[in-house]
């Protein structure tokens, strides 16, 4: 039986997308709606359902979606 592949950037239990910050190991990102995202140890995670945060991180040149 085939094993289904995981979606990129999702963790099996949390439903979160994890992005790697290629420039900083720690910083605060402020989204257009005023929310803050914290980069810690070079990573930031957001819920898969958070389209605003995901769109921001996917379009930002300093972030790479983790497998």
PDBQT receptor file of N, H, CA, C and O in Angstrom, charges set to zero:
ATOM      1  N   UNK A   1       0.838  -1.170   0.000  1.00  0.00    +0.000 N 
ATOM      2  CA  UNK A   1       0.000   0.000   0.000  1.00  0.00    +0.000 C 
ATOM      3  C   UNK A   1       0.890   1.243   0.000  1.00  0.00    +0.000 C 
ATOM      4  O   UNK A   1       1.902   1.289   0.700  1.00  0.00    +0.000 OA
ATOM      5  N   UNK A   2       0.516   2.228  -0.771  1.00  0.00    +0.000 N 
ATOM      6  H   UNK A   2      -0.306   2.191  -1.340  1.00  0.00    +0.000 HD
ATOM      7  CA  UNK A   2       1.295   3.457  -0.871  1.00  0.00    +0.000 C 
ATOM      8  C   UNK A   2       1.107   4.303   0.383  1.00  0.00    +0.000 C 
ATOM      9  O   UNK A   2       0.026   4.349   0.970  1.00  0.00    +0.000 OA
ATOM     10  N   UNK A   3       2.175   4.962   0.771  1.00  0.00    +0.000 N 
ATOM     11  H   UNK A   3       3.053   4.925   0.295  1.00  0.00    +0.000 HD
ATOM     12  CA  UNK A   3       2.134   5.865   1.917  1.00  0.00    +0.000 C 
ATOM     13  C   UNK A   3       1.911   7.275   1.382  1.00  0.00    +0.000 C 
ATOM     14  O   UNK A   3       2.685   7.740   0.546  1.00  0.00    +0.000 OA
ATOM     15  N   UNK A   4       0.863   7.971   1.850  1.00  0.00    +0.000 N 
ATOM     16  H   UNK A   4       0.235   7.593   2.530  1.00  0.00    +0.000 HD
ATOM     17  CA  UNK A   4       0.616   9.324   1.348  1.00  0.00    +0.000 C 
ATOM     18  C   UNK A   4       1.741  10.273   1.744  1.00  0.00    +0.000 C 
ATOM     19  O   UNK A   4       2.280  10.195   2.848  1.00  0.00    +0.000 OA
ATOM     20  N   UNK A   5       2.084  11.164   0.830  1.00  0.00    +0.000 N 
ATOM     21  H   UNK A   5       1.647  11.227  -0.067  1.00  0.00    +0.000 HD
ATOM     22  CA  UNK A   5       3.121  12.155   1.108  1.00  0.00    +0.000 C 
ATOM     23  C   UNK A   5       2.545  13.270   1.959  1.00  0.00    +0.000 C 
ATOM     24  O   UNK A   5       1.372  13.625   1.846  1.00  0.00    +0.000 OA
ATOM     25  N   UNK A   6       3.403  13.813   2.819  1.00  0.00    +0.000 N 
ATOM     26  H   UNK A   6       4.356  13.524   2.911  1.00  0.00    +0.000 HD
ATOM     27  CA  UNK A   6       3.004  14.960   3.627  1.00  0.00    +0.000 C 
ATOM     28  C   UNK A   6       3.000  16.200   2.748  1.00  0.00    +0.000 C 
ATOM     29  O   UNK A   6       3.800  16.323   1.821  1.00  0.00    +0.000 OA
ATOM     30  N   UNK A   7       2.101  17.103   3.047  1.00  0.00    +0.000 N 
ATOM     31  H   UNK A   7       1.451  17.002   3.800  1.00  0.00    +0.000 HD
ATOM     32  CA  UNK A   7       2.094  18.393   2.367  1.00  0.00    +0.000 C 
ATOM     33  C   UNK A   7       3.288  19.197   2.851  1.00  0.00    +0.000 C 
ATOM     34  O   UNK A   7       3.672  19.098   4.016  1.00  0.00    +0.000 OA
ATOM     35  N   UNK A   8       3.870  19.980   1.980  1.00  0.00    +0.000 N 
ATOM     36  H   UNK A   8       3.558  20.060   1.033  1.00  0.00    +0.000 HD
ATOM     37  CA  UNK A   8       5.047  20.778   2.328  1.00  0.00    +0.000 C 
ATOM     38  C   UNK A   8       4.720  21.753   3.449  1.00  0.00    +0.000 C 
ATOM     39  O   UNK A   8       3.703  22.445   3.409  1.00  0.00    +0.000 OA
ATOM     40  N   UNK A   9       5.591  21.798   4.446  1.00  0.00    +0.000 N 
ATOM     41  H   UNK A   9       6.417  21.235   4.478  1.00  0.00    +0.000 HD
ATOM     42  CA  UNK A   9       5.475  22.764   5.518  1.00  0.00    +0.000 C 
ATOM     43  C   UNK A   9       4.469  22.421   6.597  1.00  0.00    +0.000 C 
ATOM     44  O   UNK A   9       4.306  23.193   7.542  1.00  0.00    +0.000 OA
ATOM     45  N   UNK A  10       3.797  21.304   6.492  1.00  0.00    +0.000 N 
ATOM     46  H   UNK A  10       3.929  20.677   5.724  1.00  0.00    +0.000 HD
ATOM     47  CA  UNK A  10       2.820  20.937   7.510  1.00  0.00    +0.000 C 
ATOM     48  C   UNK A  10       3.418  19.930   8.464  1.00  0.00    +0.000 C 
ATOM     49  O   UNK A  10       4.159  19.033   8.062  1.00  0.00    +0.000 OA
ATOM     50  N   UNK A  11       3.094  20.085   9.712  1.00  0.00    +0.000 N 
ATOM     51  H   UNK A  11       2.492  20.813  10.039  1.00  0.00    +0.000 HD
ATOM     52  CA  UNK A  11       3.457  19.055  10.669  1.00  0.00    +0.000 C 
ATOM     53  C   UNK A  11       2.244  18.158  10.833  1.00  0.00    +0.000 C 
ATOM     54  O   UNK A  11       1.108  18.624  10.739  1.00  0.00    +0.000 OA
ATOM     55  N   UNK A  12       2.468  16.898  11.072  1.00  0.00    +0.000 N 
ATOM     56  H   UNK A  12       3.391  16.519  11.148  1.00  0.00    +0.000 HD
ATOM     57  CA  UNK A  12       1.388  15.917  11.082  1.00  0.00    +0.000 C 
ATOM     58  C   UNK A  12       0.311  16.231  12.120  1.00  0.00    +0.000 C 
ATOM     59  O   UNK A  12      -0.873  16.030  11.849  1.00  0.00    +0.000 OA
ATOM     60  N   UNK A  13       0.688  16.711  13.285  1.00  0.00    +0.000 N 
ATOM     61  H   UNK A  13       1.649  16.874  13.505  1.00  0.00    +0.000 HD
ATOM     62  CA  UNK A  13      -0.278  16.889  14.357  1.00  0.00    +0.000 C 
ATOM     63  C   UNK A  13      -0.827  18.303  14.472  1.00  0.00    +0.000 C 
ATOM     64  O   UNK A  13      -1.972  18.477  14.888  1.00  0.00    +0.000 OA
ATOM     65  N   UNK A  14      -0.061  19.298  14.122  1.00  0.00    +0.000 N 
ATOM     66  H   UNK A  14       0.870  19.157  13.783  1.00  0.00    +0.000 HD
ATOM     67  CA  UNK A  14      -0.471  20.660  14.427  1.00  0.00    +0.000 C 
ATOM     68  C   UNK A  14      -1.171  21.381  13.291  1.00  0.00    +0.000 C 
ATOM     69  O   UNK A  14      -1.840  22.382  13.548  1.00  0.00    +0.000 OA
ATOM     70  N   UNK A  15      -1.057  20.938  12.066  1.00  0.00    +0.000 N 
ATOM     71  H   UNK A  15      -0.514  20.125  11.858  1.00  0.00    +0.000 HD
ATOM     72  CA  UNK A  15      -1.653  21.648  10.951  1.00  0.00    +0.000 C 
ATOM     73  C   UNK A  15      -1.008  23.003  10.741  1.00  0.00    +0.000 C 
ATOM     74  O   UNK A  15      -1.682  23.957  10.352  1.00  0.00    +0.000 OA
ATOM     75  N   UNK A  16       0.289  23.099  10.995  1.00  0.00    +0.000 N 
ATOM     76  H   UNK A  16       0.836  22.324  11.311  1.00  0.00    +0.000 HD
ATOM     77  CA  UNK A  16       1.005  24.362  10.878  1.00  0.00    +0.000 C 
ATOM     78  C   UNK A  16       1.975  24.331   9.708  1.00  0.00    +0.000 C 
ATOM     79  O   UNK A  16       2.538  23.289   9.372  1.00  0.00    +0.000 OA
ATOM     80  N   UNK A  17       2.158  25.488   9.100  1.00  0.00    +0.000 N 
ATOM     81  H   UNK A  17       1.701  26.335   9.373  1.00  0.00    +0.000 HD
ATOM     82  CA  UNK A  17       3.168  25.658   8.066  1.00  0.00    +0.000 C 
ATOM     83  C   UNK A  17       4.399  26.268   8.732  1.00  0.00    +0.000 C 
ATOM     84  O   UNK A  17       4.289  27.259   9.454  1.00  0.00    +0.000 OA
ATOM     85  N   UNK A  18       5.556  25.684   8.494  1.00  0.00    +0.000 N 
ATOM     86  H   UNK A  18       5.645  24.879   7.908  1.00  0.00    +0.000 HD
ATOM     87  CA  UNK A  18       6.801  26.154   9.102  1.00  0.00    +0.000 C 
ATOM     88  C   UNK A  18       7.670  26.768   8.014  1.00  0.00    +0.000 C 
ATOM     89  O   UNK A  18       7.925  26.150   6.981  1.00  0.00    +0.000 OA
ATOM     90  N   UNK A  19       8.115  27.982   8.260  1.00  0.00    +0.000 N 
ATOM     91  H   UNK A  19       7.907  28.484   9.100  1.00  0.00    +0.000 HD
ATOM     92  CA  UNK A  19       8.974  28.700   7.330  1.00  0.00    +0.000 C 
ATOM     93  C   UNK A  19      10.325  28.939   7.985  1.00  0.00    +0.000 C 
ATOM     94  O   UNK A  19      10.401  29.230   9.178  1.00  0.00    +0.000 OA
ATOM     95  N   UNK A  20      11.388  28.815   7.203  1.00  0.00    +0.000 N 
ATOM     96  H   UNK A  20      11.326  28.578   6.234  1.00  0.00    +0.000 HD
ATOM     97  CA  UNK A  20      12.742  29.093   7.687  1.00  0.00    +0.000 C 
ATOM     98  C   UNK A  20      13.119  30.504   7.266  1.00  0.00    +0.000 C 
ATOM     99  O   UNK A  20      12.951  30.881   6.106  1.00  0.00    +0.000 OA
ATOM    100  N   UNK A  21      13.626  31.275   8.204  1.00  0.00    +0.000 N 
ATOM    101  H   UNK A  21      13.763  30.969   9.147  1.00  0.00    +0.000 HD
ATOM    102  CA  UNK A  21      14.112  32.626   7.936  1.00  0.00    +0.000 C 
ATOM    103  C   UNK A  21      15.564  32.500   7.489  1.00  0.00    +0.000 C 
ATOM    104  O   UNK A  21      16.413  32.046   8.256  1.00  0.00    +0.000 OA
ATOM    105  N   UNK A  22      15.851  32.893   6.270  1.00  0.00    +0.000 N 
ATOM    106  H   UNK A  22      15.161  33.262   5.646  1.00  0.00    +0.000 HD
ATOM    107  CA  UNK A  22      17.195  32.735   5.715  1.00  0.00    +0.000 C 
ATOM    108  C   UNK A  22      18.127  33.881   6.088  1.00  0.00    +0.000 C 
ATOM    109  O   UNK A  22      19.313  33.842   5.759  1.00  0.00    +0.000 OA
ATOM    110  N   UNK A  23      17.608  34.902   6.770  1.00  0.00    +0.000 N 
ATOM    111  H   UNK A  23      16.645  34.934   7.037  1.00  0.00    +0.000 HD
ATOM    112  CA  UNK A  23      18.431  36.063   7.090  1.00  0.00    +0.000 C 
ATOM    113  C   UNK A  23      18.657  36.244   8.594  1.00  0.00    +0.000 C 
ATOM    114  O   UNK A  23      19.762  36.583   9.017  1.00  0.00    +0.000 OA
ATOM    115  N   UNK A  24      17.623  36.022   9.397  1.00  0.00    +0.000 N 
ATOM    116  H   UNK A  24      16.725  35.747   9.053  1.00  0.00    +0.000 HD
ATOM    117  CA  UNK A  24      17.714  36.257  10.839  1.00  0.00    +0.000 C 
ATOM    118  C   UNK A  24      17.322  35.005  11.616  1.00  0.00    +0.000 C 
ATOM    119  O   UNK A  24      16.546  34.182  11.132  1.00  0.00    +0.000 OA
ATOM    120  N   UNK A  25      17.863  34.867  12.822  1.00  0.00    +0.000 N 
ATOM    121  H   UNK A  25      18.494  35.535  13.216  1.00  0.00    +0.000 HD
ATOM    122  CA  UNK A  25      17.447  33.770  13.698  1.00  0.00    +0.000 C 
ATOM    123  C   UNK A  25      16.355  34.221  14.659  1.00  0.00    +0.000 C 
ATOM    124  O   UNK A  25      15.664  33.389  15.246  1.00  0.00    +0.000 OA
ATOM    125  N   UNK A  26      16.195  35.526  14.823  1.00  0.00    +0.000 N 
ATOM    126  H   UNK A  26      16.756  36.202  14.346  1.00  0.00    +0.000 HD
ATOM    127  CA  UNK A  26      15.182  36.056  15.722  1.00  0.00    +0.000 C 
ATOM    128  C   UNK A  26      14.740  37.426  15.220  1.00  0.00    +0.000 C 
ATOM    129  O   UNK A  26      15.570  38.297  14.959  1.00  0.00    +0.000 OA
ATOM    130  N   UNK A  27      13.437  37.608  15.086  1.00  0.00    +0.000 N 
ATOM    131  H   UNK A  27      12.763  36.900  15.298  1.00  0.00    +0.000 HD
ATOM    132  CA  UNK A  27      12.866  38.912  14.749  1.00  0.00    +0.000 C 
ATOM    133  C   UNK A  27      11.354  38.844  14.892  1.00  0.00    +0.000 C 
ATOM    134  O   UNK A  27      10.776  37.764  15.012  1.00  0.00    +0.000 OA
ATOM    135  N   UNK A  28      10.723  40.009  14.878  1.00  0.00    +0.000 N 
ATOM    136  H   UNK A  28      11.192  40.886  14.781  1.00  0.00    +0.000 HD
ATOM    137  CA  UNK A  28       9.272  40.123  14.962  1.00  0.00    +0.000 C 
ATOM    138  C   UNK A  28       8.778  40.675  13.632  1.00  0.00    +0.000 C 
ATOM    139  O   UNK A  28       9.302  41.669  13.129  1.00  0.00    +0.000 OA
ATOM    140  N   UNK A  29       7.768  40.026  13.070  1.00  0.00    +0.000 N 
ATOM    141  H   UNK A  29       7.342  39.218  13.479  1.00  0.00    +0.000 HD
ATOM    142  CA  UNK A  29       7.144  40.476  11.828  1.00  0.00    +0.000 C 
ATOM    143  C   UNK A  29       5.752  41.005  12.165  1.00  0.00    +0.000 C 
ATOM    144  O   UNK A  29       5.006  40.361  12.903  1.00  0.00    +0.000 OA
ATOM    145  N   UNK A  30       5.402  42.169  11.629  1.00  0.00    +0.000 N 
ATOM    146  H   UNK A  30       6.008  42.692  11.030  1.00  0.00    +0.000 HD
ATOM    147  CA  UNK A  30       4.084  42.749  11.859  1.00  0.00    +0.000 C 
ATOM    148  C   UNK A  30       3.281  42.619  10.571  1.00  0.00    +0.000 C 
ATOM    149  O   UNK A  30       3.683  43.122   9.522  1.00  0.00    +0.000 OA
ATOM    150  N   UNK A  31       2.137  41.935  10.664  1.00  0.00    +0.000 N 
ATOM    151  H   UNK A  31       1.811  41.526  11.516  1.00  0.00    +0.000 HD
ATOM    152  CA  UNK A  31       1.277  41.736   9.506  1.00  0.00    +0.000 C 
ATOM    153  C   UNK A  31       0.400  42.962   9.277  1.00  0.00    +0.000 C 
ATOM    154  O   UNK A  31       0.310  43.837  10.138  1.00  0.00    +0.000 OA
ATOM    155  N   UNK A  32      -0.242  43.023   8.117  1.00  0.00    +0.000 N 
ATOM    156  H   UNK A  32      -0.169  42.312   7.417  1.00  0.00    +0.000 HD
ATOM    157  CA  UNK A  32      -1.083  44.160   7.751  1.00  0.00    +0.000 C 
ATOM    158  C   UNK A  32      -2.244  44.364   8.729  1.00  0.00    +0.000 C 
ATOM    159  O   UNK A  32      -2.712  45.489   8.901  1.00  0.00    +0.000 OA
ATOM    160  N   UNK A  33      -2.708  43.299   9.363  1.00  0.00    +0.000 N 
ATOM    161  H   UNK A  33      -2.328  42.385   9.223  1.00  0.00    +0.000 HD
ATOM    162  CA  UNK A  33      -3.818  43.425  10.312  1.00  0.00    +0.000 C 
ATOM    163  C   UNK A  33      -3.344  43.733  11.735  1.00  0.00    +0.000 C 
ATOM    164  O   UNK A  33      -4.152  43.767  12.663  1.00  0.00    +0.000 OA
ATOM    165  N   UNK A  34      -2.036  43.959  11.908  1.00  0.00    +0.000 N 
ATOM    166  H   UNK A  34      -1.380  43.932  11.154  1.00  0.00    +0.000 HD
ATOM    167  CA  UNK A  34      -1.487  44.343  13.200  1.00  0.00    +0.000 C 
ATOM    168  C   UNK A  34      -0.974  43.202  14.058  1.00  0.00    +0.000 C 
ATOM    169  O   UNK A  34      -0.385  43.440  15.113  1.00  0.00    +0.000 OA
ATOM    170  N   UNK A  35      -1.186  41.971  13.627  1.00  0.00    +0.000 N 
ATOM    171  H   UNK A  35      -1.664  41.778  12.770  1.00  0.00    +0.000 HD
ATOM    172  CA  UNK A  35      -0.681  40.824  14.393  1.00  0.00    +0.000 C 
ATOM    173  C   UNK A  35       0.824  40.710  14.232  1.00  0.00    +0.000 C 
ATOM    174  O   UNK A  35       1.393  41.121  13.221  1.00  0.00    +0.000 OA
ATOM    175  N   UNK A  36       1.459  40.138  15.255  1.00  0.00    +0.000 N 
ATOM    176  H   UNK A  36       0.997  39.804  16.076  1.00  0.00    +0.000 HD
ATOM    177  CA  UNK A  36       2.907  39.938  15.229  1.00  0.00    +0.000 C 
ATOM    178  C   UNK A  36       3.215  38.451  15.082  1.00  0.00    +0.000 C 
ATOM    179  O   UNK A  36       2.577  37.607  15.710  1.00  0.00    +0.000 OA
ATOM    180  N   UNK A  37       4.196  38.148  14.247  1.00  0.00    +0.000 N 
ATOM    181  H   UNK A  37       4.715  38.834  13.737  1.00  0.00    +0.000 HD
ATOM    182  CA  UNK A  37       4.720  36.791  14.117  1.00  0.00    +0.000 C 
ATOM    183  C   UNK A  37       6.144  36.816  14.637  1.00  0.00    +0.000 C 
ATOM    184  O   UNK A  37       6.921  37.702  14.281  1.00  0.00    +0.000 OA
ATOM    185  N   UNK A  38       6.491  35.858  15.471  1.00  0.00    +0.000 N 
ATOM    186  H   UNK A  38       5.860  35.139  15.761  1.00  0.00    +0.000 HD
ATOM    187  CA  UNK A  38       7.831  35.796  16.050  1.00  0.00    +0.000 C 
ATOM    188  C   UNK A  38       8.668  34.735  15.362  1.00  0.00    +0.000 C 
ATOM    189  O   UNK A  38       8.263  33.577  15.251  1.00  0.00    +0.000 OA
ATOM    190  N   UNK A  39       9.840  35.147  14.901  1.00  0.00    +0.000 N 
ATOM    191  H   UNK A  39      10.169  36.087  14.992  1.00  0.00    +0.000 HD
ATOM    192  CA  UNK A  39      10.828  34.205  14.385  1.00  0.00    +0.000 C 
ATOM    193  C   UNK A  39      11.714  33.824  15.561  1.00  0.00    +0.000 C 
ATOM    194  O   UNK A  39      12.259  34.693  16.242  1.00  0.00    +0.000 OA
ATOM    195  N   UNK A  40      11.857  32.528  15.798  1.00  0.00    +0.000 N 
ATOM    196  H   UNK A  40      11.414  31.822  15.245  1.00  0.00    +0.000 HD
ATOM    197  CA  UNK A  40      12.712  32.023  16.877  1.00  0.00    +0.000 C 
ATOM    198  C   UNK A  40      13.540  30.877  16.332  1.00  0.00    +0.000 C 
ATOM    199  O   UNK A  40      13.018  29.979  15.672  1.00  0.00    +0.000 OA
ATOM    200  N   UNK A  41      14.817  30.911  16.607  1.00  0.00    +0.000 N 
ATOM    201  H   UNK A  41      15.241  31.641  17.143  1.00  0.00    +0.000 HD
ATOM    202  CA  UNK A  41      15.757  29.896  16.123  1.00  0.00    +0.000 C 
ATOM    203  C   UNK A  41      15.654  29.730  14.607  1.00  0.00    +0.000 C 
ATOM    204  O   UNK A  41      15.793  28.629  14.073  1.00  0.00    +0.000 OA
ATOM    205  N   UNK A  42      15.408  30.851  13.929  1.00  0.00    +0.000 N 
ATOM    206  H   UNK A  42      15.296  31.746  14.362  1.00  0.00    +0.000 HD
ATOM    207  CA  UNK A  42      15.377  30.849  12.468  1.00  0.00    +0.000 C 
ATOM    208  C   UNK A  42      14.118  30.291  11.855  1.00  0.00    +0.000 C 
ATOM    209  O   UNK A  42      14.083  30.044  10.649  1.00  0.00    +0.000 OA
ATOM    210  N   UNK A  43      13.070  30.081  12.654  1.00  0.00    +0.000 N 
ATOM    211  H   UNK A  43      13.099  30.282  13.634  1.00  0.00    +0.000 HD
ATOM    212  CA  UNK A  43      11.827  29.527  12.127  1.00  0.00    +0.000 C 
ATOM    213  C   UNK A  43      10.613  30.265  12.670  1.00  0.00    +0.000 C 
ATOM    214  O   UNK A  43      10.625  30.799  13.779  1.00  0.00    +0.000 OA
ATOM    215  N   UNK A  44       9.569  30.277  11.856  1.00  0.00    +0.000 N 
ATOM    216  H   UNK A  44       9.560  29.843  10.955  1.00  0.00    +0.000 HD
ATOM    217  CA  UNK A  44       8.273  30.798  12.271  1.00  0.00    +0.000 C 
ATOM    218  C   UNK A  44       7.223  29.824  11.761  1.00  0.00    +0.000 C 
ATOM    219  O   UNK A  44       7.314  29.337  10.634  1.00  0.00    +0.000 OA
ATOM    220  N   UNK A  45       6.230  29.544  12.589  1.00  0.00    +0.000 N 
ATOM    221  H   UNK A  45       6.157  29.941  13.504  1.00  0.00    +0.000 HD
ATOM    222  CA  UNK A  45       5.159  28.653  12.153  1.00  0.00    +0.000 C 
ATOM    223  C   UNK A  45       3.830  29.375  12.279  1.00  0.00    +0.000 C 
ATOM    224  O   UNK A  45       3.607  30.162  13.198  1.00  0.00    +0.000 OA
ATOM    225  N   UNK A  46       2.955  29.083  11.328  1.00  0.00    +0.000 N 
ATOM    226  H   UNK A  46       3.136  28.444  10.581  1.00  0.00    +0.000 HD
ATOM    227  CA  UNK A  46       1.622  29.679  11.306  1.00  0.00    +0.000 C 
ATOM    228  C   UNK A  46       0.616  28.578  10.987  1.00  0.00    +0.000 C 
ATOM    229  O   UNK A  46       0.956  27.607  10.310  1.00  0.00    +0.000 OA
ATOM    230  N   UNK A  47      -0.614  28.719  11.467  1.00  0.00    +0.000 N 
ATOM    231  H   UNK A  47      -0.890  29.508  12.017  1.00  0.00    +0.000 HD
ATOM    232  CA  UNK A  47      -1.630  27.727  11.121  1.00  0.00    +0.000 C 
ATOM    233  C   UNK A  47      -1.850  27.696   9.604  1.00  0.00    +0.000 C 
ATOM    234  O   UNK A  47      -1.797  28.730   8.938  1.00  0.00    +0.000 OA
ATOM    235  N   UNK A  48      -2.093  26.522   9.083  1.00  0.00    +0.000 N 
ATOM    236  H   UNK A  48      -2.136  25.682   9.624  1.00  0.00    +0.000 HD
ATOM    237  CA  UNK A  48      -2.328  26.374   7.646  1.00  0.00    +0.000 C 
ATOM    238  C   UNK A  48      -3.527  27.219   7.218  1.00  0.00    +0.000 C 
ATOM    239  O   UNK A  48      -3.568  27.705   6.088  1.00  0.00    +0.000 OA
ATOM    240  N   UNK A  49      -4.487  27.393   8.095  1.00  0.00    +0.000 N 
ATOM    241  H   UNK A  49      -4.455  26.998   9.013  1.00  0.00    +0.000 HD
ATOM    242  CA  UNK A  49      -5.695  28.154   7.772  1.00  0.00    +0.000 C 
ATOM    243  C   UNK A  49      -5.485  29.672   7.781  1.00  0.00    +0.000 C 
ATOM    244  O   UNK A  49      -6.369  30.413   7.353  1.00  0.00    +0.000 OA
ATOM    245  N   UNK A  50      -4.337  30.142   8.257  1.00  0.00    +0.000 N 
ATOM    246  H   UNK A  50      -3.619  29.540   8.605  1.00  0.00    +0.000 HD
ATOM    247  CA  UNK A  50      -4.053  31.582   8.335  1.00  0.00    +0.000 C 
ATOM    248  C   UNK A  50      -3.512  32.057   6.987  1.00  0.00    +0.000 C 
ATOM    249  O   UNK A  50      -2.300  32.119   6.777  1.00  0.00    +0.000 OA
ATOM    250  N   UNK A  51      -4.423  32.390   6.083  1.00  0.00    +0.000 N 
ATOM    251  H   UNK A  51      -5.407  32.340   6.254  1.00  0.00    +0.000 HD
ATOM    252  CA  UNK A  51      -4.015  32.743   4.719  1.00  0.00    +0.000 C 
ATOM    253  C   UNK A  51      -3.229  34.050   4.658  1.00  0.00    +0.000 C 
ATOM    254  O   UNK A  51      -2.328  34.180   3.830  1.00  0.00    +0.000 OA
ATOM    255  N   UNK A  52      -3.546  35.014   5.509  1.00  0.00    +0.000 N 
ATOM    256  H   UNK A  52      -4.278  34.909   6.182  1.00  0.00    +0.000 HD
ATOM    257  CA  UNK A  52      -2.814  36.284   5.495  1.00  0.00    +0.000 C 
ATOM    258  C   UNK A  52      -1.346  36.069   5.847  1.00  0.00    +0.000 C 
ATOM    259  O   UNK A  52      -0.457  36.558   5.150  1.00  0.00    +0.000 OA
ATOM    260  N   UNK A  53      -1.096  35.342   6.923  1.00  0.00    +0.000 N 
ATOM    261  H   UNK A  53      -1.818  34.944   7.490  1.00  0.00    +0.000 HD
ATOM    262  CA  UNK A  53       0.285  35.084   7.346  1.00  0.00    +0.000 C 
ATOM    263  C   UNK A  53       1.017  34.221   6.325  1.00  0.00    +0.000 C 
ATOM    264  O   UNK A  53       2.172  34.496   6.000  1.00  0.00    +0.000 OA
ATOM    265  N   UNK A  54       0.365  33.191   5.822  1.00  0.00    +0.000 N 
ATOM    266  H   UNK A  54      -0.573  32.968   6.087  1.00  0.00    +0.000 HD
ATOM    267  CA  UNK A  54       1.003  32.320   4.824  1.00  0.00    +0.000 C 
ATOM    268  C   UNK A  54       1.343  33.093   3.559  1.00  0.00    +0.000 C 
ATOM    269  O   UNK A  54       2.442  32.947   3.023  1.00  0.00    +0.000 OA
ATOM    270  N   UNK A  55       0.413  33.914   3.073  1.00  0.00    +0.000 N 
ATOM    271  H   UNK A  55      -0.479  34.033   3.508  1.00  0.00    +0.000 HD
ATOM    272  CA  UNK A  55       0.682  34.708   1.868  1.00  0.00    +0.000 C 
ATOM    273  C   UNK A  55       1.865  35.642   2.089  1.00  0.00    +0.000 C 
ATOM    274  O   UNK A  55       2.725  35.776   1.219  1.00  0.00    +0.000 OA
ATOM    275  N   UNK A  56       1.909  36.290   3.256  1.00  0.00    +0.000 N 
ATOM    276  H   UNK A  56       1.210  36.181   3.963  1.00  0.00    +0.000 HD
ATOM    277  CA  UNK A  56       3.012  37.194   3.572  1.00  0.00    +0.000 C 
ATOM    278  C   UNK A  56       4.348  36.457   3.537  1.00  0.00    +0.000 C 
ATOM    279  O   UNK A  56       5.300  36.915   2.905  1.00  0.00    +0.000 OA
ATOM    280  N   UNK A  57       4.413  35.318   4.218  1.00  0.00    +0.000 N 
ATOM    281  H   UNK A  57       3.639  34.946   4.732  1.00  0.00    +0.000 HD
ATOM    282  CA  UNK A  57       5.666  34.565   4.302  1.00  0.00    +0.000 C 
ATOM    283  C   UNK A  57       6.055  33.947   2.961  1.00  0.00    +0.000 C 
ATOM    284  O   UNK A  57       7.239  33.901   2.625  1.00  0.00    +0.000 OA
ATOM    285  N   UNK A  58       5.082  33.477   2.198  1.00  0.00    +0.000 N 
ATOM    286  H   UNK A  58       4.121  33.514   2.471  1.00  0.00    +0.000 HD
ATOM    287  CA  UNK A  58       5.377  32.875   0.896  1.00  0.00    +0.000 C 
ATOM    288  C   UNK A  58       5.917  33.905  -0.091  1.00  0.00    +0.000 C 
ATOM    289  O   UNK A  58       6.732  33.571  -0.952  1.00  0.00    +0.000 OA
ATOM    290  N   UNK A  59       5.467  35.160   0.027  1.00  0.00    +0.000 N 
ATOM    291  H   UNK A  59       4.805  35.431   0.726  1.00  0.00    +0.000 HD
ATOM    292  CA  UNK A  59       5.909  36.208  -0.894  1.00  0.00    +0.000 C 
ATOM    293  C   UNK A  59       7.183  36.911  -0.438  1.00  0.00    +0.000 C 
ATOM    294  O   UNK A  59       7.830  37.591  -1.236  1.00  0.00    +0.000 OA
ATOM    295  N   UNK A  60       7.549  36.761   0.819  1.00  0.00    +0.000 N 
ATOM    296  H   UNK A  60       7.024  36.209   1.467  1.00  0.00    +0.000 HD
ATOM    297  CA  UNK A  60       8.733  37.434   1.368  1.00  0.00    +0.000 C 
ATOM    298  C   UNK A  60       9.991  36.683   0.928  1.00  0.00    +0.000 C 
ATOM    299  O   UNK A  60      10.064  35.465   1.090  1.00  0.00    +0.000 OA
ATOM    300  N   UNK A  61      10.974  37.381   0.378  1.00  0.00    +0.000 N 
ATOM    301  H   UNK A  61      10.915  38.370   0.246  1.00  0.00    +0.000 HD
ATOM    302  CA  UNK A  61      12.173  36.694  -0.136  1.00  0.00    +0.000 C 
ATOM    303  C   UNK A  61      13.053  36.052   0.938  1.00  0.00    +0.000 C 
ATOM    304  O   UNK A  61      13.882  35.203   0.610  1.00  0.00    +0.000 OA
ATOM    305  N   UNK A  62      12.899  36.431   2.205  1.00  0.00    +0.000 N 
ATOM    306  H   UNK A  62      12.225  37.121   2.471  1.00  0.00    +0.000 HD
ATOM    307  CA  UNK A  62      13.742  35.884   3.272  1.00  0.00    +0.000 C 
ATOM    308  C   UNK A  62      13.223  34.568   3.849  1.00  0.00    +0.000 C 
ATOM    309  O   UNK A  62      13.896  33.961   4.682  1.00  0.00    +0.000 OA
ATOM    310  N   UNK A  63      12.037  34.111   3.424  1.00  0.00    +0.000 N 
ATOM    311  H   UNK A  63      11.491  34.604   2.747  1.00  0.00    +0.000 HD
ATOM    312  CA  UNK A  63      11.431  32.924   4.023  1.00  0.00    +0.000 C 
ATOM    313  C   UNK A  63      11.270  31.799   3.018  1.00  0.00    +0.000 C 
ATOM    314  O   UNK A  63      10.912  32.017   1.860  1.00  0.00    +0.000 OA
ATOM    315  N   UNK A  64      11.545  30.584   3.493  1.00  0.00    +0.000 N 
ATOM    316  H   UNK A  64      11.836  30.407   4.433  1.00  0.00    +0.000 HD
ATOM    317  CA  UNK A  64      11.387  29.378   2.680  1.00  0.00    +0.000 C 
ATOM    318  C   UNK A  64      10.497  28.403   3.432  1.00  0.00    +0.000 C 
ATOM    319  O   UNK A  64      10.723  28.117   4.607  1.00  0.00    +0.000 OA
ATOM    320  N   UNK A  65       9.482  27.897   2.741  1.00  0.00    +0.000 N 
ATOM    321  H   UNK A  65       9.298  28.130   1.786  1.00  0.00    +0.000 HD
ATOM    322  CA  UNK A  65       8.595  26.898   3.320  1.00  0.00    +0.000 C 
ATOM    323  C   UNK A  65       9.364  25.609   3.513  1.00  0.00    +0.000 C 
ATOM    324  O   UNK A  65      10.027  25.134   2.591  1.00  0.00    +0.000 OA
ATOM    325  N   UNK A  66       9.281  25.037   4.713  1.00  0.00    +0.000 N 
ATOM    326  H   UNK A  66       8.743  25.423   5.462  1.00  0.00    +0.000 HD
ATOM    327  CA  UNK A  66      10.009  23.804   5.021  1.00  0.00    +0.000 C 
ATOM    328  C   UNK A  66       9.202  22.589   4.610  1.00  0.00    +0.000 C 
ATOM    329  O   UNK A  66       7.972  22.602   4.646  1.00  0.00    +0.000 OA
ATOM    330  N   UNK A  67       9.900  21.552   4.224  1.00  0.00    +0.000 N 
ATOM    331  H   UNK A  67      10.900  21.542   4.195  1.00  0.00    +0.000 HD
ATOM    332  CA  UNK A  67       9.258  20.287   3.822  1.00  0.00    +0.000 C 
ATOM    333  C   UNK A  67       8.848  19.496   5.029  1.00  0.00    +0.000 C 
ATOM    334  O   UNK A  67       8.294  18.405   4.894  1.00  0.00    +0.000 OA
TER     335      UNK A  67
